[in-house]
Amino acid sequence: MEWSSTGYVTAATKTRLFNVTDGVVAGVGWAGYGGPEPVSFVGGAPIIAGKTYRLEMRVGATRTTDGLGLQSGFSEIECYSRVCFYRD
């Protein structure tokens, strides 16, 4: 599977896929900084059917107090992550 997440006005941003069933990290995405324009952070990892996963995002510093960066302000509804599944 592959994913992409967006950061806007963030620092030290990183994403990862966590295997909740086994309690281990399944994959780590690219790290970077979200500038004055939204930036995508991408990653990918193999997954196993029947397991539960969650996509996590960590932001080291931001101008907001919640640690999640700022809204882009383009609309009321915003999509912050996209996940694509592939199978053989």
Order of alpha helices (4+ residues) and beta strands (2+ residues): beta-beta-beta-beta-beta-beta-beta
